[in-house]
Amino acid sequence: MLYYLRDTELSSEETEAALARNLNLAFLIRFVGPDHHQYQEALELFQRWKSHPQWAHVVQFYEHGLEQILPELEHAYRHAPQFAQRWDHLNRYVKELLASNLTASEQGADPPDIPSLDDFQEAVWGVFFPEASGLPENWDRHVEALREKRTVRLQAFNPSPIQDPTQQILFTSNALLTLPSTSQSVEEWHCSEAMRTKLTAISQEAQEYWYDHPIPLGVPPENNEILYGLQGLNEAVAFEQKLSKIQQKPITCVLSVSVTHSGLQTLAKQYLQEVLAQANPLPYVRVVAFTEADTQRIVQEVLLPAVQHYLPTDSAETLLQVWGIDGEYGRHYSFLKAITTFWKILVDSNIEGTFKIDLDQVFPQQALVEQTQQSAFEHLKTPLWGAIGRDWQNRPVELGLIAGAIVNERDIHQGVFTPDVVQPNRPLQPDERVFFSLLPQALSTEAEMMTQYPLNLVSESEEITCIQRIHVTGGTNGILESSLRRHRPFTPSFIGRAEDQAYLLSVMEAARFPTEADTAGGHTDKEPCPRLAYVHEPGLIMRHDKEAFAQDAMKAAKVSKLIGDYIRIINFSAYAQSLGDVSGIKAETDPFTGCFISVIPKTVVYLRFALKAATFFEEGTDSDGLEFVRDGATRLHKAFQFAEGPDSALQQTYLQERQGWNLYYDVLNALETALRDQDPFALKLQATAQHVVEECLINNV
């Protein structure tokens, strides 16, 4: 740390950006300790601004870090032997470097530079980011080792795979809406005059939720992600009809509509209807859009009455709040999976699974047929989806989840099997010397997502294998309804990034033993039930076009997304603790998903944050630095408070939501039985559910 601070001084400026820079630098100086020549000035700076109404929360955030880091490091050193060994190893390197620096100073020479990927960097990663250790120089070996770890030996294909994706799969997606861009005048907003008036009033509200790249209301049609994704899905179904020469029925796409400001809730559906009415029709896609109000209507008019009638439960209304749209990513992600069982029981009994797409992605159908010999929907018919097998440790797995991959629009000319994330080959930023998730992300992309199988899976070999996926993307994945109901996975509502990967963590608790339902399904009572897992379907690839048409939205959300990435470390680390077997979960999910589960999350987050903030100011991007420090101090401090303690709010939320999802599936099971018996009360609830769904239909097919 001394090397990064050796040429950096606290300044006397007091502009907002300069003050944010100074407070961040003062934190780093205090972290280094009294040996720094400006240590006293750093203390005085904190003292001067700790009560200021605009800066007190920033000082409090940094003070919290200084209070928490040392105890966290000491705890890890005492209780994690491998961490202690790596710490001692790094400590030796630091002493050697300090000695070299002192010698150079005495001789009047410049301090030695730290090479980008030398032994010292490996030692630093060993402490703060062990998932990256050894990757760059042993890349191919790590790719092969990870593929071996993800290999599943098949015991049985799904005897009843998907036959007609258009009618058996409920397609889903999410629309994330925010206020119009401040770079546009009101007259430039692409919406009705009445909506412009309402949006102007809502712009005075405080923002409640942050998303990676929300869609600003009023964007031009050519930049509207909702239109782009739905039209792409419509074209994909049209291609299937042309390919099979069979008249395709419209598919159903359930769209969750989440908003950043509460006032947008009442405008969301009206806005979508305006957008679709002015665009080309979607003859192959029935779009059913749910807002938070719609989901709460279902809770009040269908789910709660069913609980009260069939399964009287204390706190049922509170528990069923898991069913909803607005909030962090985890909330709508779980909804878009769980709605499949609701749909099958109360709307359309033909549904056997769900598949989620992201609206900035489309199926490159012609390229898929040419390069994989199958269209997108033909890939969904694979008997691997729902197969049973044994993983690398001979544990039973149920491949009830399916995952594809993505290729960037700029790379598809190289082929659909071009990884969207590749091994980085550039100098490291200061914060990346502490935590560099791009490295294991690229490794798992190549090892998991780019694996290809023979076209003919039914071979005469004694053993057929496939790959299970841990690393998945938010779109291009699905789950069979039977697996959904049996395993009941969900993403907790506090997860704001990587909701797709957190979804799998919920079924990675300590091995459970068969229930009565499992025994009825043919499992023995001597072995844990198969763990739910994703099967990798090579060739099930979507083209990622975000950079081609919505760069402004990405730029606007850059800082917010970065802060969310740091919160991901806090939440994943605490969530794994709540699940119990932290070491087992981490070992299963390393290197990429697991790298966000840290034994020293506070230390890693604070160092990453402070070094990244310093980089913003050093590079002259003061506006980004100011936004990063101010918003980050608020959001990260809140996240730490939520996750801290043995009986944290995070753990209590997880446990309550687990109860809520269990109640949700239990009451749907009860409704299914009652409907089978033609129970009048159940039939009335079914009619109500179907009425709400029809009112959520926003286009005519």
CORHU-V415272 format. One record per backbone hydrogen bond with DSSP energy under -1.0 kcal/mol. NH is the residue of the N-H (numbers start at 1). CO is the residue of the C=O. E is the energy in kcal/mol with one decimal. If there is no record, write none. Layout:
nh=NH co=CO e=E
nh=NH co=CO e=E
This chain:
nh=5 co=1 e=-1.3
nh=8 co=5 e=-1.5
nh=19 co=15 e=-2.7
nh=20 co=16 e=-2.3
nh=21 co=17 e=-2.4
nh=22 co=18 e=-2.6
nh=23 co=19 e=-2.7
nh=24 co=20 e=-2.0
nh=25 co=21 e=-2.6
nh=26 co=22 e=-2.9
nh=27 co=23 e=-1.7
nh=28 co=24 e=-1.8
nh=29 co=25 e=-2.6
nh=30 co=26 e=-2.6
nh=31 co=27 e=-2.3
nh=32 co=28 e=-2.1
nh=33 co=29 e=-2.1
nh=36 co=33 e=-1.9
nh=39 co=36 e=-1.7
nh=42 co=38 e=-2.1
nh=43 co=39 e=-2.0
nh=44 co=40 e=-2.2
nh=45 co=41 e=-2.1
nh=46 co=42 e=-1.9
nh=47 co=43 e=-2.0
nh=48 co=44 e=-2.2
nh=49 co=45 e=-1.5
nh=50 co=46 e=-1.1
nh=52 co=49 e=-1.0
nh=56 co=52 e=-2.6
nh=59 co=55 e=-2.2
nh=60 co=56 e=-2.8
nh=61 co=57 e=-1.8
nh=62 co=58 e=-2.2
nh=63 co=59 e=-2.8
nh=64 co=60 e=-2.3
nh=65 co=61 e=-1.6
nh=66 co=62 e=-2.1
nh=67 co=63 e=-1.9
nh=68 co=64 e=-1.7
nh=69 co=65 e=-2.4
nh=72 co=68 e=-2.0
nh=73 co=69 e=-2.6
nh=74 co=70 e=-2.6
nh=75 co=71 e=-2.4
nh=76 co=72 e=-2.4
nh=77 co=73 e=-2.3
nh=78 co=74 e=-2.0
nh=79 co=75 e=-2.2
nh=80 co=76 e=-2.1
nh=84 co=80 e=-2.2
nh=85 co=81 e=-2.2
nh=86 co=82 e=-2.3
nh=87 co=83 e=-2.6
nh=88 co=84 e=-2.4
nh=89 co=85 e=-2.0
nh=90 co=86 e=-2.4
nh=91 co=87 e=-2.7
nh=92 co=88 e=-1.8
nh=93 co=89 e=-1.5
nh=94 co=90 e=-2.5
nh=95 co=91 e=-2.2
nh=96 co=92 e=-2.0
nh=97 co=93 e=-2.5
nh=98 co=94 e=-2.7
nh=99 co=95 e=-2.2
nh=100 co=96 e=-2.2
nh=101 co=97 e=-2.5
nh=102 co=98 e=-2.4
nh=103 co=99 e=-2.2
nh=104 co=100 e=-2.3
nh=105 co=101 e=-2.2
nh=106 co=102 e=-2.3
nh=107 co=103 e=-1.5
nh=108 co=105 e=-1.1
nh=109 co=104 e=-3.0
nh=122 co=118 e=-2.0
nh=123 co=119 e=-2.0
nh=124 co=120 e=-2.3
nh=125 co=121 e=-2.9
nh=126 co=122 e=-2.1
nh=128 co=124 e=-2.5
nh=129 co=125 e=-2.3
nh=132 co=129 e=-2.0
nh=135 co=132 e=-1.9
nh=142 co=138 e=-2.0
nh=143 co=139 e=-2.3
nh=144 co=140 e=-2.2
nh=145 co=141 e=-2.2
nh=146 co=142 e=-2.4
nh=147 co=143 e=-2.1
nh=148 co=144 e=-2.2
nh=149 co=145 e=-2.0
nh=150 co=146 e=-1.5
nh=152 co=466 e=-3.0
nh=153 co=390 e=-3.0
nh=154 co=464 e=-2.8
nh=155 co=388 e=-3.1
nh=156 co=388 e=-1.9
nh=158 co=383 e=-2.6
nh=167 co=164 e=-1.3
nh=168 co=164 e=-2.6
nh=169 co=165 e=-1.5
nh=170 co=353 e=-2.6
nh=171 co=252 e=-1.7
nh=172 co=355 e=-2.1
nh=173 co=254 e=-2.1
nh=175 co=256 e=-3.4
nh=177 co=258 e=-3.1
nh=178 co=215 e=-2.2
nh=184 co=181 e=-1.4
nh=188 co=185 e=-1.5
nh=189 co=186 e=-1.4
nh=190 co=218 e=-2.5
nh=191 co=189 e=-1.6
nh=196 co=192 e=-2.0
nh=197 co=193 e=-1.8
nh=198 co=194 e=-1.7
nh=199 co=195 e=-2.8
nh=200 co=196 e=-2.1
nh=201 co=197 e=-1.4
nh=202 co=198 e=-2.2
nh=203 co=199 e=-1.7
nh=204 co=201 e=-1.5
nh=205 co=202 e=-2.4
nh=208 co=260 e=-3.0
nh=209 co=260 e=-1.4
nh=215 co=176 e=-3.9
nh=217 co=178 e=-2.4
nh=219 co=216 e=-1.4
nh=223 co=220 e=-2.1
nh=224 co=221 e=-1.4
nh=228 co=224 e=-2.3
nh=229 co=225 e=-2.6
nh=230 co=226 e=-2.3
nh=231 co=227 e=-2.5
nh=232 co=228 e=-1.9
nh=233 co=229 e=-2.1
nh=234 co=230 e=-2.3
nh=235 co=231 e=-2.2
nh=236 co=232 e=-1.7
nh=237 co=233 e=-1.8
nh=238 co=234 e=-2.1
nh=239 co=235 e=-2.2
nh=240 co=236 e=-1.7
nh=241 co=237 e=-1.9
nh=242 co=238 e=-2.1
nh=243 co=239 e=-2.6
nh=244 co=240 e=-2.6
nh=245 co=241 e=-2.0
nh=251 co=284 e=-2.9
nh=253 co=286 e=-3.1
nh=254 co=171 e=-2.8
nh=255 co=288 e=-2.9
nh=256 co=173 e=-2.3
nh=257 co=290 e=-2.4
nh=258 co=175 e=-2.4
nh=260 co=177 e=-1.7
nh=264 co=261 e=-1.9
nh=265 co=262 e=-1.8
nh=268 co=264 e=-1.8
nh=271 co=267 e=-2.8
nh=272 co=268 e=-2.3
nh=273 co=269 e=-2.4
nh=274 co=270 e=-2.1
nh=275 co=271 e=-2.6
nh=276 co=272 e=-2.7
nh=277 co=273 e=-2.0
nh=278 co=274 e=-1.3
nh=285 co=282 e=-1.3
nh=286 co=251 e=-3.2
nh=288 co=253 e=-2.4
nh=289 co=696 e=-2.4
nh=290 co=255 e=-3.0
nh=295 co=291 e=-2.0
nh=296 co=292 e=-2.3
nh=297 co=293 e=-1.6
nh=298 co=294 e=-1.8
nh=299 co=295 e=-2.1
nh=300 co=296 e=-2.5
nh=301 co=297 e=-2.7
nh=302 co=298 e=-2.1
nh=303 co=298 e=-2.1
nh=304 co=299 e=-3.0
nh=306 co=302 e=-1.7
nh=307 co=303 e=-2.4
nh=308 co=304 e=-2.8
nh=309 co=305 e=-1.8
nh=310 co=306 e=-2.9
nh=311 co=307 e=-1.7
nh=316 co=313 e=-1.3
nh=319 co=315 e=-2.6
nh=320 co=316 e=-2.3
nh=321 co=318 e=-1.4
nh=322 co=319 e=-1.2
nh=323 co=320 e=-1.6
nh=324 co=322 e=-1.0
nh=330 co=495 e=-2.9
nh=331 co=328 e=-1.4
nh=333 co=329 e=-2.3
nh=334 co=330 e=-2.0
nh=335 co=331 e=-1.7
nh=336 co=332 e=-2.4
nh=338 co=334 e=-3.2
nh=339 co=335 e=-2.3
nh=340 co=337 e=-1.6
nh=342 co=338 e=-1.1
nh=343 co=339 e=-2.8
nh=344 co=340 e=-2.5
nh=345 co=341 e=-2.2
nh=346 co=342 e=-2.5
nh=347 co=343 e=-2.2
nh=348 co=343 e=-3.5
nh=351 co=348 e=-1.5
nh=352 co=168 e=-3.6
nh=353 co=168 e=-1.4
nh=354 co=479 e=-2.2
nh=355 co=170 e=-1.6
nh=356 co=477 e=-3.4
nh=357 co=172 e=-2.5
nh=361 co=358 e=-1.6
nh=362 co=543 e=-1.8
nh=365 co=363 e=-2.0
nh=368 co=364 e=-2.3
nh=369 co=365 e=-2.4
nh=370 co=366 e=-2.2
nh=371 co=367 e=-2.5
nh=372 co=368 e=-2.8
nh=373 co=369 e=-1.2
nh=379 co=375 e=-1.8
nh=380 co=376 e=-1.0
nh=381 co=378 e=-1.2
nh=382 co=379 e=-1.5
nh=385 co=382 e=-1.2
nh=386 co=384 e=-1.0
nh=386 co=399 e=-2.7
nh=387 co=384 e=-2.2
nh=388 co=156 e=-2.7
nh=389 co=397 e=-2.2
nh=390 co=153 e=-2.1
nh=391 co=395 e=-2.6
nh=394 co=391 e=-2.4
nh=397 co=389 e=-2.5
nh=398 co=531 e=-2.8
nh=399 co=387 e=-2.7
nh=400 co=398 e=-1.9
nh=401 co=533 e=-2.0
nh=402 co=478 e=-2.3
nh=403 co=535 e=-2.3
nh=404 co=476 e=-2.9
nh=405 co=540 e=-2.1
nh=407 co=542 e=-2.2
nh=409 co=544 e=-2.4
nh=411 co=408 e=-1.7
nh=412 co=408 e=-1.1
nh=414 co=411 e=-2.6
nh=415 co=412 e=-1.8
nh=434 co=431 e=-1.1
nh=435 co=431 e=-2.0
nh=439 co=436 e=-1.5
nh=441 co=437 e=-2.1
nh=442 co=438 e=-2.0
nh=443 co=439 e=-1.9
nh=444 co=440 e=-2.7
nh=445 co=441 e=-2.0
nh=446 co=442 e=-2.1
nh=447 co=443 e=-2.7
nh=448 co=444 e=-2.7
nh=450 co=445 e=-1.1
nh=459 co=457 e=-1.5
nh=466 co=152 e=-2.0
nh=468 co=150 e=-2.9
nh=469 co=534 e=-1.8
nh=476 co=356 e=-1.9
nh=477 co=356 e=-1.3
nh=478 co=402 e=-2.4
nh=479 co=354 e=-1.5
nh=480 co=400 e=-2.3
nh=481 co=352 e=-2.5
nh=484 co=480 e=-2.4
nh=485 co=481 e=-2.4
nh=486 co=482 e=-1.7
nh=487 co=483 e=-2.8
nh=488 co=484 e=-2.1
nh=495 co=492 e=-1.7
nh=502 co=498 e=-2.2
nh=503 co=499 e=-1.3
nh=507 co=504 e=-1.7
nh=508 co=505 e=-2.1
nh=519 co=515 e=-2.4
nh=520 co=516 e=-2.1
nh=521 co=517 e=-1.0
nh=522 co=519 e=-1.7
nh=523 co=518 e=-1.7
nh=531 co=396 e=-2.4
nh=533 co=398 e=-2.4
nh=535 co=401 e=-2.6
nh=536 co=467 e=-2.7
nh=537 co=403 e=-2.2
nh=540 co=537 e=-1.8
nh=541 co=539 e=-1.8
nh=542 co=405 e=-2.3
nh=543 co=362 e=-3.5
nh=544 co=407 e=-2.9
nh=545 co=360 e=-2.7
nh=548 co=545 e=-1.3
nh=549 co=546 e=-1.0
nh=550 co=546 e=-2.3
nh=554 co=550 e=-1.5
nh=555 co=551 e=-2.5
nh=556 co=552 e=-2.4
nh=557 co=553 e=-1.3
nh=558 co=555 e=-1.3
nh=561 co=557 e=-2.8
nh=562 co=558 e=-1.9
nh=563 co=559 e=-2.2
nh=564 co=560 e=-2.2
nh=565 co=561 e=-1.5
nh=566 co=562 e=-1.2
nh=567 co=563 e=-2.1
nh=568 co=564 e=-1.6
nh=570 co=566 e=-1.4
nh=571 co=567 e=-2.9
nh=572 co=568 e=-2.8
nh=573 co=569 e=-2.0
nh=574 co=570 e=-2.0
nh=575 co=571 e=-3.0
nh=576 co=572 e=-2.4
nh=577 co=573 e=-1.4
nh=578 co=574 e=-1.9
nh=579 co=575 e=-1.6
nh=582 co=580 e=-1.8
nh=585 co=581 e=-2.6
nh=586 co=582 e=-2.8
nh=587 co=583 e=-2.4
nh=588 co=584 e=-1.8
nh=589 co=585 e=-1.9
nh=590 co=586 e=-1.9
nh=594 co=589 e=-1.8
nh=595 co=592 e=-1.0
nh=596 co=593 e=-1.2
nh=597 co=594 e=-1.9
nh=604 co=600 e=-2.3
nh=605 co=601 e=-2.6
nh=606 co=602 e=-2.5
nh=607 co=603 e=-2.3
nh=608 co=604 e=-2.7
nh=609 co=605 e=-2.9
nh=610 co=606 e=-2.7
nh=611 co=607 e=-2.4
nh=612 co=608 e=-2.4
nh=613 co=609 e=-2.6
nh=614 co=610 e=-2.3
nh=615 co=611 e=-1.7
nh=616 co=612 e=-2.1
nh=617 co=613 e=-1.9
nh=618 co=614 e=-2.5
nh=619 co=615 e=-2.4
nh=621 co=616 e=-2.1
nh=622 co=620 e=-1.4
nh=625 co=621 e=-2.2
nh=626 co=622 e=-2.9
nh=627 co=623 e=-2.2
nh=628 co=624 e=-2.8
nh=629 co=625 e=-2.5
nh=630 co=626 e=-2.5
nh=631 co=627 e=-2.3
nh=632 co=628 e=-1.7
nh=633 co=629 e=-2.1
nh=634 co=630 e=-1.4
nh=635 co=631 e=-2.8
nh=636 co=632 e=-2.8
nh=637 co=633 e=-1.4
nh=638 co=634 e=-1.8
nh=639 co=635 e=-2.0
nh=640 co=636 e=-2.7
nh=641 co=637 e=-2.3
nh=642 co=638 e=-2.0
nh=643 co=639 e=-1.7
nh=644 co=640 e=-1.6
nh=648 co=645 e=-1.0
nh=650 co=642 e=-2.1
nh=652 co=648 e=-2.3
nh=653 co=649 e=-2.3
nh=654 co=650 e=-2.4
nh=655 co=651 e=-2.5
nh=656 co=652 e=-2.2
nh=657 co=653 e=-2.5
nh=658 co=654 e=-2.4
nh=659 co=655 e=-1.8
nh=660 co=656 e=-2.3
nh=661 co=657 e=-2.6
nh=662 co=658 e=-2.1
nh=663 co=659 e=-2.4
nh=664 co=660 e=-2.2
nh=665 co=661 e=-2.3
nh=666 co=662 e=-2.4
nh=667 co=663 e=-2.6
nh=668 co=664 e=-1.7
nh=669 co=665 e=-2.3
nh=670 co=666 e=-2.1
nh=671 co=667 e=-2.3
nh=672 co=668 e=-2.4
nh=673 co=669 e=-2.1
nh=674 co=670 e=-2.3
nh=675 co=671 e=-2.7
nh=676 co=672 e=-2.0
nh=677 co=673 e=-1.4
nh=678 co=675 e=-1.5
nh=679 co=674 e=-2.9
nh=683 co=679 e=-2.3
nh=684 co=680 e=-2.1
nh=685 co=681 e=-2.0
nh=686 co=682 e=-2.4
nh=687 co=683 e=-2.1
nh=688 co=684 e=-2.0
nh=689 co=685 e=-2.6
nh=690 co=686 e=-2.5
nh=691 co=687 e=-1.9
nh=692 co=688 e=-2.3
nh=693 co=689 e=-2.3
nh=694 co=690 e=-2.3
nh=695 co=691 e=-1.8
nh=698 co=287 e=-2.5
